[in-house]
């Protein structure tokens, strides 16, 4: 009887992983395709200088977003997936930490960008992008709850609407003669929707009323667990954004524009490992506590699936590289 029940539970968990992977991968494919063609369109409309300013502002603020997030999203997912009753406790303390970190980040970001001597237009773009990174960080915390519950369909819906709003508002802005500020505002509109949508999900689906708490013991535990994730995030951001920031400072916005247009295709493929990791992580966190054997089995399956998908893409990229025009 016990073995039968265990097999049923394992099949249910595998079904959740497959469903969540399908939801998030589908949404990510939609987002990346739409984002790729949108970026190609605005590149044609704006020219390399303005595209460089746009990308530089987002990359610069994106690096500072690490100070707000500090790897706490995966901590929420991991700890809540192990004990659902701790959802409100961990979420409230993470929000409290992020409130403090947001103030520190804003001060550090404003001081740094003004010391760099950027032009007034770029400064305005950075100021708008600050609001975006704050909203996105809190949104990520709300979605982390549902990642722990292995209900990624809500996040998938949010991704689709978020990207659609950005593209819709962005294209409309260009058609009516508004340019760089309006494009950042388009991202702000998408982020505002995503924040309100995820907040309402926490209220009405998870039945949790978000609040700002600072329990010394819980905060210390969260930051201790989050540190390795924060370090990983730093290296990820350095790999993805620091090149554009340094290029803008050392060479100018035109070169950032050229570089960003050329690198957009490769970056658009990163959703594949991201979607798999997001789908498998809650189950693996739970299995770490309940069954090391299931943990090993799930990990092995994840690697096999990634290899099946990534090898053809890698081979295709090598074969078709000279035929792809960006």
Beta strands, then each sheet from edge to edge (+ up, - down):
end
